[in-house]
Amino acid sequence: QVDRYLYHMRLSDDVLLDVMARFQAEMVKGLGKDTNPTATVKMLPSFVRSLPDGSEKGDFLAVDLGGSQFRAHQVKVCDDGKQSSQLESKFYPTPKEVIQGNGTELFDYIADCLLDFMETKSLKHKKLPLGFTFSFPCKQTKLEEGVLLAWTKHFKVRGVQDTDVVSSLRKALQKHKASFVPAGDVDVLALVNDTVGTMMTCGYDDPRCEVGLIIGTGTNACYMEEMRHIDLVEGDEGRMCINTEWGAFGDDGALDDLRTEFDRELDLGSLNPGKQLFEKMISSLYLGELVRLILLKMTKEGLLFNGKVSTALLTKGKIEMKHVSAMEKYKEGLSNTKEILTELNLFPSEEDCIAVQHVCTIVSFRSANLCAAALAAILTRLRENKKLLRMRTTVGIDGGLYKTHPQYAKRLHKVVRRLVPNCDVRFLLSVSGSGKGAAMVTAVAYRLAAQRKQIDAALAPFLLSLETLREVKNKMRTELEYGLKRETQASATVKMLPTYVCGTPDGTEKGKFLALDLGGTNFRVLLVKIRSGRRRSVQMYNKIFAIPLEIMQGTGEELFDHIVQCIADFLEYMGIKGARLPLGFTFSFPCRQASIDKGTLVGWTKGFKATDCEGEDVVDMLREAIRRRNEFDLDIVAVVNDTVGTMMTCGYEDPNCEIGLIAGTGSNVCYMEDMKNIEIVEGNEGKMCINTEWGGFGDNGCIDNIRTKYDKEVDEGSLNPGKQRYEKMTSGMYLGEIVRQILIDLTKQGLLFRGQISESLRKRGIFETKFLSQIERWLIWLGSLMNLGVSTCDDSIIVKEVCGAVSKRAAQLCGAGLAAIVEKKREDRGVEHLQITVGVDGTLYKLHPHFSRVLRETVKELAPQCDVTFMLSEDGSGKGAALITAVAKRLHNVGQ
């Protein structure tokens, strides 16, 4: 009979999955800026951005308002390696006249209780931070501020709604200031909802805890949401705890099909009709009343107690949750039921007792089912946010219904696991709940403030002022001039090497050309077909070959034999082994050139260390290697730096391109200089491309004032200590290593990875520069960084911040150097405004999410009279070498 009568309260898994989907939709609505105003589930940001990491310490006060009692706590958090905390509490009643009076009386009462507690604990002379657990829906704009949206749980205090409750508490405490010893004071550092407090308390014991759940007088849940999904708060990095305020789910009619006549009757008789409808189906404040309404109707219809309605059954609130819990106990349930019903003057038969017990079971089971469905929605969102197929997580729980009801916890766990089989959920009971949680939030806020100071101090040297960048620009200009002058060139750090490339493409170039490109760990051979005239085009075919470390750091003969082996493979692959083609050789290392086809290696960079090469002509070494192989012959027309190749490639598309920039594994610039300024080359007519080799800028100590201790560590551990200092601050080859050094330092200070330096983080070169780009795009996160020791979301945010500081400085320094060149060109031309194009290549410029933007902004700031266009070079150095070869051939033929 009861089953038939309460058929609508029995919810199948299909119905629960549907509720879960509805709740997920409400969460999305609540998180959106435009949809939040109409959302019933408000998804309130708590401004709690971090969970405890075990390093918190100190003495904290907490006050807890939200239930039938007000509580004051002292929490001692010990950083003794054991993660221990001590809690001492005192309970105070919350009189009816206070919870239904006015705001001033309420906050004065809280201040009185806190003062009494501090006197009891001899704390009046201490200045302690205070966390305030306030278990009502508040809109927060920061951690220590909260505007009350609406009272719940029988609270009806006048004049508090729409005001900041922290300000009210501060004012009340201020009144009592005279009672404190002058040295003593209390500062409210954090406002916390009880669900957040529960999550933080459990998070202190279990780092996996990222959900807080209250099932008691009221019901609510919070969880850690990705910042990028929270439209209501600025910023998209890291996570923030969201207080869902799920009690209002269904206030828009979304659950009307599941609400029974008893739910409607209960709602109409409540203090807030039409509101908190989900809470009224779940929380212990209402379940006893729901049971009473069902029993009353069943009795009136003659199904119970021989149809005799007692006064107790007619009295609102007469059946409480404690009665429901007692009646549902396994062994003594029936005797409890008989006793409770007899006290209510109902004189039940055994059948009555069984039926009433069954009603209680169905009502509380429905509560557990609905709670499980909403919790499953949160867990699914967490799993999807992390892009995991399977997730392990912990839910921190508090609340009388969950703790005292004999079957509730077991039912909830069972249903949750059924609804989300791909989540391994641990349910952790919060022993000291929201009070300790408020102290933990305050402790975490304290820790983060101290951490922030240390991190800011570590990264401060990477923040370059406009004045400093202007200084770098001026110093670069001075060094460029030194490199061009005959008497200072030998000692100049910026070598300003003439390339003997004196012209840019004019569109008449044509023919087939081979190009080689050596400049990093990969070596490319290209066949380039250039067409002129109306169908002007460049077609390219290429093959990439690896250069093993043992060849990079072996002998010169081995290196060039390996290069020729790669050329032979390519010629065979293309079927052109017999053709004697003109060849351009992109050789991306500093060379002193006496002509376009002669290049003497000044010194290796980028990790190359092949012996017997420095001081030698690389074109001769290539010719000798070709002769040694004796399989084919090539006409080596030009040896080219990759920057020059980049400039020529872009110059083919845009005649205004007179600068080539590489921002990748290495860093370098070339530009077209007036012959009259190049003292080390005969002749004053026309222009010649100068390969600046600006990576050596600062090798004379002129930028030591901006080099950090991390730069010095990277330099000392490199293959060429003391050399290429500017390149080591701006190029991809070194940025990852700078980041690694900073991460090690921050870890030693206990600010990262729980103070544990992982084995992989100890390895030089483990932090590749591509990680910087991926981290700053959030393409790799916790999981991928695990081998570096990343253990929390906070770690990821700090790592991202470090990457951002290092790469931003690199882009700014690069921009300062480039500004010196464009300003020089403007002055040389004698124009007020210069329009010029820079051809750019390199993975740092292409792949990093912010490098190119910061570079452009810096150039604009430092050279405001220059209108600089940046043109990305499509296959710069290879195509450029072929174009230079084609231009050289054209000029040679014209000469002949």
N, C-alpha and C positions, 0 to 999 in steps of 0.2 A: 504493500500500500504506500509506504513512504517513498520507495523508488519511483512509483508512478507519479506520486504527488510532487516530488522534487526532480522530475525527469530533466527539466531545463537547467538544473544546477550541475548535472553530470556532463563534463566536457571531454569530448573525444580528442585524440591526438591531432586529427585533421583540424578541428576547431582551434586547438591551441596553436598550431602552426599558422593558422589564419590570424589569430590575435598577435602572434609574434611578428608577422609581416606588417600588420596595421601599426604596431608599436614602432617598428623600424622606420616606417614612413613618417610617423610623428617626430621621431628623433631628427630626421633630415630636415623636416619643416622647422623644428625648434632651433636648429643650428644656422639656418639661413637668415640673412639680414632682412630680406624682403618678406619672408614667410613667418618669421618669429612672432610678429605682433598677433597673428591669428592662430598660432599654434597653442594647443592646450598643454603639451609637454614642453615646458619653457626652456629646458637645456641651459641652465644658468652657468656662465663661466665663474669659477671659484677663485681664479688667480693663484691657485696652488699648482705650480709648474713642475714640482719635483717630489719624488718619493724619498723616504729616508734612505741613506746609503750606509748607515752604521757609524759614520764619523761625527755624528751630532753629539754635543756635550753641553752641560750647564744646568742651572736651576731655572725652572719656569713655573709660572702660575697659570691655572686655567679655571674658567668658570663655565658652567654648563646649564643652560636654560632650555627647556623643551618638553619636559614631562611633568609628572605630578610632584617631583621634588627638584629643588635647585641644588646644584653641587659646586663646591669649591675644591680645587686640587692643587697640590704641590707636586711637581714632577722633577725628579733628579735624573738626568740622562748622563750615563757614564761612557766615556770613550776609552774603555779598558781592554779592548780587544775581544770582549765577550758580548758586546752590545747589550748591556744591562740597563734597566731603568727602574726607579723606585717611585711608587705612587702613594701619596697620603691624601685622603679625602675627608670631607665633612659634608653631611647632607642637611639641607634646610628645607622646611615645608614651603610650598608656594600657596599661600592663603588665597581663598576665592576672591577676597576683596582686592588682592594685588593683581591677579590674572584677569580680573574683569573691572579694574579701576582705570586710573589714568597713567600716562607714560612716565611722568615725573616720579610718582609713587613707586612704579615698578623698578626704575633704574636706581632710585635711592635705596630700595630694598636690596638690590643686588650689591650695591656699594657697601651697605651695612654688613651684609653677610660676608663679603670678601674681607672687610676690615676685621671682623670678628675672627675669621679663619687665620688671617695674618698674625693677629694677636696670640691666638692659640698656639701657632707654630713659631712664635718669636721671629717673625719675618718683617716686622714693621720698619726695621732699620735698613733693610736691603732694597736695592733697586732691581726689580725683576720684570722681565718681559711677560706679558699676559696674552694668552690665547682665549678667545671668547667663542664658545660653542653656542650657536643660536639656531635652533632647529626649526626654522620657519623660512619660507621662500623669500630670498633677498636678491636684489639685483646688485651685483658688485662691479665696480670699475677698477678696484685695486684690492689687494689682500686685506688691507685694514679699513675697509669701508663697505657698508652694505645698506641699501635702502629696502625696508620691509615692503613686500608686495601685498601680502595678505596674511592675516592670522589663521592658524589651523589648530587642531587638537583642543578645542574648548577655550582657547585664549581669545579674549575680546578686549584688549587694553586700548583705551581711547588715545588718540593724538600721536600714535606711533607709526601707523601706516604711511608710506611715502616719505619717511624721514630716515636719516642715517643713524642706525642703532649704535654704531661705535661712537659717534659724536655724543649721543645721549649718555652712554656709559662714561665717556671721558668727563663730561660735565658733572655727572654725579660723583665721580671719583675726586674731581677738582674741589668740590664742596667739602670733602673729607680731608683735604690736603693738610689742614691744620692738625688733624689727629695723627698724622704720620710724623716720625722724627724727620727733621729737615733733610737729612741725607737720603731718606727712603722715598721711593716714588714707584708708581706703577705705570707702565706704558702698554697700551693695547696694540699689539703688533699684528694680530691676525684675527679675522672673523671667519668662523668655520661652521659649516653645517654638520649635524651629527653623523651623516653618512660619510662625509669627507673625513671626519675625525676617526670613524671606524676603519676606513681604508688605510689611513696613515698609521693608526695603532698596529694594525695587522701587517702593514708594509714594513714596519720596523723589525718584525720577527720573520717575515717572509718577503724577500725582494720581488717575488713574482706577483704579489698582491696589487692589482690595478683596478679592482672593483670594490665598492663599499655598498652594503645592503642593510637596511633597517627594516625589520618586520616586528613591530610592537604596537604601541598605542597608535603610532602613525606608521606609514611605510614609504620608503623612498630608496633610490639607488643613485650612485655616482660612479664615474669611471674615467680613466685617462684617455682623452680624445686627442687626435692629431691637430695641432694648431692650424694647419692649412685648411681644415674643414670648419673652423669656427669663424664664421663671418662677423660675429659680434665683437671680436677682439682683433686689434691690429697685429700683424706679424704672422709668419707661417712656419716658424721653426720650433721644433720640439713638440711638447704635449702640454695639455692643461686639464686639470680635473673638472669635469662637467657634472653639476648637480642637476639631475634630470627633472626633479620635482614630478615624478611620475604619478603621484596621487591624483592629479587632475586629468589623467588620460581618460578619455570618454566624455569629458564635459561638453564636447561639441556634438554628442550623439553617436560617436564612433562605436560605442559598445551597447547601444540600445537593444540590439537583437539578442544580447546575452543577459540583459538585466531582467530580473523577474519582478512580479508584482510586489514581492516582499522588499526588494531593493528600492523600488519606487516609494513604497510606504515609509521605509526607514529614512530615505533621503528627505522626504517632505517634513518629517518630524525632527530633522537635525537643525543645528544652529546655522548651517550654511547651505540651504537647499540648492540643488543644481550644480554644486561644486564638489571637487575631490571625489568624484564618483568611483574611480578605480580604488582609491583608498577605502571607500565605504564597502567595497566588495572583498577587501583583503585584511585590513588592519584589525587588531584586537579590540580597539575602541568600539567597533561596530558589530563584530561577529556575535557577541552575546545577545545584542538587541535583535539581530537578524533571526537567531534561534527562537527568541521569545515571540516574534511576530508569526513565525511559522507554526509554533506550538499553539498559539492563540487561535489561529484560523482552523487548524486541524481539530482543536477541541470544540470550537463552535460548530464544526461540521460533524461532530459526534465520533471522530476517529480516535480520540484520546480521552482519558479520564472520565469515561461515561458521559462526555459532553458537558461536564461541570467546569465552568470558567471561574478560577479563583481570583481574588483581588490582586495577588502577586502577578498573575499572567497579564493583568490589565495595566500593571504599573511599569512605565518606561524605565529601562535601565536595571530592572530587578534581576535579570539573568546577565551575569558578567562573563568575561572570557575565562576567568579562573574556574567558573562552574563548568564551562564547556570542556576545558582541559581535564578537569577531574573526572567528568563523565566519560571521557574517551580513553581512560587508562585501561590497559589490557586486562589485568587480573582483577583489580578492584573496581573497574568501571561501572559494573551493574549495581554493586552495593552503594558506590558513590552516588550514582544516578538516583537510586531510591531515596537516599538520605537527603540529597539536594531538593528533589521534588517534594518530599514530605515537608521539608522546611518551608517550602512555598505553598503549603496547604493544598497539595494536589492529590495526595493519597493514591499513588500509581499502582497498577497491577504489574506483574512481571512483563507482560506484553508491552505495556506503556513504557516501561524502562528501556526495553530493547528498541522500541520505535524512536524514543527520544535520543538514545545513544546514537542511533543510525542518522537522525537529523543532524546531530552535532558533527558526525563524521563527514557527511556530505558537504556541510557548510564550510568546515575547516579544510577539507580536501580541495574544494573549489578555490579557496583562498590560495593554497599552495600551488595549484595548477596555474592560476592566473599570474601569480608571482613568478613562477618558473618560465612562463611564456615570455614575459617582459625581460626577465634576466637573460634568457636565451637570445633575445634580439640584441642585447648589449654585447654578449659574448661573441655573437656572429659578426657584429660590427668591428669589434676589436681584432678578430681573426682576419677579416677582410682588409682592415687598415694595414695590418702587418704583411698582407699578401702571403699568408701561410695556408697550407693545405690542412695542417693539424696544429693545434695550439695548446700549450700548457699554461694555465693561469690559476690564480688564487682569488677567491672572493672572500673578503672580510665581512663578517655578519655580526649584527647585534640586534637586540630587541626581545622583549618579554615573550612574544608569541613563539619565536623561533627557539628560545631557550627553555621555556617551561612547558610547552605543549608536548605531550608524550610522543606523538608521531609526526609532527609537522616537519622537522628537519629531514627525516628519512624520506618522506613523500616528496619534498622539494628537490632533494638531491636526485632522486630516481627520475623524476619528470624532466629535470634539466638535462640529465645525461641522455635521456631518450630523444629530446628535441634537438640537441647539438652533439651528435655522436663524434664529431671531429674536434671536440674540445675536451681536453683532460682537465677537469675542474677540481680544485681542492677547496673545500669550504672551511674557513678558519674562524673560529668563534673569538670575537673580541672580548678579552677578559675585562679590560678596564676602559674599553670603549672610547666614547667621544671626548671625554675630558682629557685623557692622556693624548688622544689624537690632536686636540687643539694645541697642546703643549708641543707635540711632535711637529705640527705645521709651523709653529713659532720657532722651534729648534732648527727646522730645515731652512726657514727664511733667514735665520741668523747665520747658519752655515753658508748659504748661498751668497749672502752679503759679504761675508769674509772672503769666500772664494772669488767673488767678483772682483774684489780689491786686488787679490794676488794675480788673477788672470789679466786684469787691466794693466797691472805693473809689468807683467811679462811681455805683453803685446804693445805697450806704449812706444817702445823704440821703433815699431813698424809703422806708426802713424806719422806720416810726414806732412808738416805744415806747408802752406803755399810758399812761405818764405824759404823754407829748406829746399823745396823743389826748384825755386828760382835760382838758388845758390848752385844746385847741381847743374842746371841748364848753363849758367855762366861759366862754371868750371869746365864743362864739356866743350863749350865754345873755345875757351882758352886752349884746351888740349888739341882740338881740331886744327887750330892755327899752328901750334907747335909742330904737328905732324906734317904740315904742308911746307914748312920753312926748311931750307937746306941746312942751316947751322944747328937747328934743334931737332931735326927729324930722327937722328940716330938715338937720342935719349928719350924721345916721345913715347908715352905709353899707348896712345892712339896712333897707330902706325901710318894711316892715310896712304895706303898702297895704290899706286897707279895701276890700272888694269889694261891699258892700251885699247880699251873699247871706246872708240871715239864717235860712234854714230848709233842712232837707234833705227829700227826698221822703217822703211818708207813705202812698203807694200809691193815692191818689185821683186822681192826675194822669191826664189823658187828652186825646186830640186829635192833630192833625197839626202838626208843627213843622219849620221849616227850621233847619239849623245850618251855620255856616261854621267852618272850622278853618284858621287861618293861624299858622304857627309855625316853619316850616322851608322847605326848597326846594320842597316840595309843598304845594298848597292843596286842601282838600277841601270839597265841598258835599254836604250830606246831607238827605234827607227822613226824618224820624223819626215813626213812628206809635206812640203810647202808648195802651195799653188798661188800664183799671183793673178792680177787682172780682176775681171768682174766676179769670177768664182773663187776669189781669194779664200784660202782655207788652210788649216794645219791639221793633218791626220797623224796620229801617233799610235805606235805599238810598243809595248814595253814588257819587260820581265824583271821581277824582283828577286834578288839573291841575298841570302844572309851572309854576314861576315862574322864568323865565330870569334869569341874573345881571344883565343890563342893566336889567331891571325892578326887581330887588331893590335896585340901586344907582342907579336913575334918579330921577325926581321922584315926589313923593307922588301927584300927579294920575294919572300913568301907572300907578302901582301899583294905585290903587283902581279905575281904569277897567278894568284887566286882571282884577281880582277880579269886577267886575260883569259883564264879558264871560263869565267862567266860570260865574257864577250863571245868566245868560241861557241858555247852552248846556245847563246842567243842567235848568232849568225846561222847556225845549223837549223835551229828551230824556225827561223824566218826564211830559210832556203836562200841566203844571199852570201854564202861564204866566199864566193869568188870575186865579189864586187869590191873595188877600192873606193870606199866612200869617204867624204870629208867628215871629220869627227870633232865634236866639241866636248871638252872634258870639264864637267862641273866638279870642282875640287874645293870643298867647303872648309878650307883651313887657311890660315894666313900665309900668303905667298908674296914674295917680292918678285915683280915681273919686270923684265927688261924689254919684252915685246909681248904681243898677244899670245904667242905660242911658246912662251918660256915662263916658267913659274918656279921659283926657288922657295921651298918650304921654310918658313920662318920658325914655326914651332907647332907641335901637335896640340889639339884641344879635344874636347868631347870624349875623353876616355881612350883616345888612340895613343899608342906608345911604340909603334913599329920602329925598330932601330935602323940606323944608317940612312935616314931619310932627311932629317933636318939639315938645311944647308945645301940640299941636292935639288936639281931640276926635276920636278915630278913628270914632266913631259918626256924627258930623256929616259927616266926610269920605266915609263910605260912603253916607250919605243923598244927599249932593250928587252923587256919581258915579251913583247910581240915577236922580236927577232929570235929569242930563245925558243919560243914555241914553234916558230917557222911553219905556220899553217896558213896565215893570211896576212895582208898588209893593210894599213889604214893611213889616211892623210890627216894627221892631227893638226887642225887649223887654229884652235883656240883653247886656252885653259881659262876657266871661268869660275868665279866665286858664286855660291848659290844666291847671294843677295843680288848680284849683277844679273843672273839668269832670271830672277823674279822681276826685276825692273824691266828687263827686255821683253818678257812675256806680256806684262801689262802695257808696256810701251807699244806693242803691236796693236793693241786695242785702243789705247788712249795716248796720243802724242804728248799730252801734258804730263805724263809720268816720267819723272826725273829722279825718283828716289826708290830704292828697293830695301825692304825691311824683312828680316827673318826673326820671328818670335816663336821658337820651337825648342828643340833639344839645345840648340845654341842661340845666341842673340848677336845680331850684327846688322849693319846698315851700309849701303853704298849710295852714292848720288853723283850727278853730273856736275863737275867743277870746272870753272873757267881755267883754261890752260895757263893764263897769266898768273894765276894764284898758286900753281903747282911748281914750286921752285926746283924740285928734284928731277923734272923732266924738261928737256929742251923744247923751245917753241912757246909762242904766246897766243897763237890763233886757235879759235874753236874751243871745244870742250873735251874733257876726258872723264870717264867714270872712275871715281875713287872708291876703293874698298876700305872703309874706315878701320875695320877690325876694332870696333869700339869696346869689345869685351875686355880689353886690357885697361880701360879707363879706371883710374883709381889704384893701379899697381904702384904708383909713386906716393900713395898715402893721402891723396887729396880728398878722398871721400871717407876717410877713417871715422870722421865724426858721426856718420850715419850707419856704420857697420856695427851690428849687434854681436853679443858674445856667441850667438848661434851661428852667425856668418863666419866668425873666426874659427869655430869648431869644424864647420863644413870645409872651410878652406884648408885647415891643417890636415884634415883627413883625406883630402883629394889627391889626385895623381900629380898635380902641379901647384903645390902650396905657394902662396904669394903672387900667383899669376891669375889673370882673367877675373879680377875681383868683381868688376861690374857685371860680367856675364854670370858669375856665381850668385848674384842677387836678382837677376832678371830672367834667367833661362830655365827651360823645363828640366834640364838635366840635374839641376841642383835644388829646385824649389821643394821637391818631396823630401829631400834630405834635411833642409832647414826645418820643415814641419816636424820631421821625426825628432830632431834635436829638441825642439820646443816641447813636444809631447813627453819626451823622457824627463825634461826638467819639471814640467807640471806634475808628472806622475811621482817624481821624487818629493815634490811638495805636498803630495797626498791629494791633489786636486783632480786626478784622473784615475780611472781603472782601479779604484780602491787602493791606490798606492803601489800596485803590483806591476812591475815592468815585465811584460811577456817576453819569451825567448825571441819571437819574431820581431818585436819592436827593437830588440838589441842589434838586429842585423842591419848593417849599413846598406842603403839602397832598397830596403824592403818597401819603403813608402814611395811608390812610383808617382810621377807627376800626374799621370792620368787619373789617379785617385783624387787629386785636388779638384779636377773638373767634375768627376762623378759625385764627390761628396757635396760640392757646392751646388750641384743640380739635384741633390738628394737622390741620385740614382743608386748609390750604394749606401746602406745604413747599417744598423746594428749587426745583422747577420753577417754581412760581408766583411765587417771590421772586427769580427770576433777574434780572428787570429792575431789582432793587434792588442787584444785585451779589453775591447769595449764591452762594458757590462751593463750600462744603463743608457736611457735616452739622453740624460744629461751629458754623459761622455760624448755621445754623438754630436750634441750641440756645440760642446767645447771644441771638439776636433774640427767641426765645420768652421767655427769662428777663427781658429788658428789658420786653417787653409785660406780663409778669406783675407786675413791680415797679410799673410805672406804673398799671396797672388796679387792683392791690390797694390802693395808696395812695388812689386815687380813691374806691374803695368804703369804705375806712376813714374818710376825711375826711367823706364823705357820711353815714356811720353816726354819727360824732361830732356832726355838726350835728343829725341827727334825734334823737339821744339828748338833746340840750339841749331840744328841743321836747317830747318825751314826759315828761321830768322836770318841765318847767314845768307841763304839764297835770296831772301827778300832784299837785304841790304846790298848784296852784290849787284842785284839788278837795278837798285836805286828806285824801287817802287814803294808807294805807300801801302798798297794791298797786294798780296801775292796769291795767285790761284795755282795750286800745284796738286799733283796726284802722287800718292805713295802706293807702290805695288807691295803687297804683303803676302807672306807665306809662313807656314809653321803651325804646328799642332796647338801650341798654347793660344795663339790668336784665333785659330779656327774652332777649337773644341771647348775652350774654357768659357763658362757662361757669362763672365763679367769682364774678362781681360780686355777684349777689344773696346768695349764701351768706356772703361776707365782710361785706357790709352788715348782714345779720341778726345775725351773730356779734358785730360791733362794737357794735351797739345793745344787745344782751343784756349784753355785758361792761360797758358804760358806764352803762346804766340797768337794773341788776339787779332793781329793784323794779317794773319795768313789764313786763307780759306783752303783747308787741306781735305782732299777727298781720299779715302782709303779704298783701294781696289784689291779684292782678293785674287791672288794669282792662282789660276787653274793650272796645276802641274807646272809650277814656276821653273824650278831649276833645270829640269830636263829639256822642256820645250825651249827655255831661254838659251841653253847652251847651243841648241840647233839653230836658233835665230841669230845668235852672235856669230856662229860659223857662217851662216848664210850672208849676214851683213858684211863680215870680213871678206868672204869670197867676192861679194859684189864690189866692195871698195878696192880689193886687189885687182879685179878685172878692169875697173875704171882706171886705176893707176897704170896698168899695163897699156 
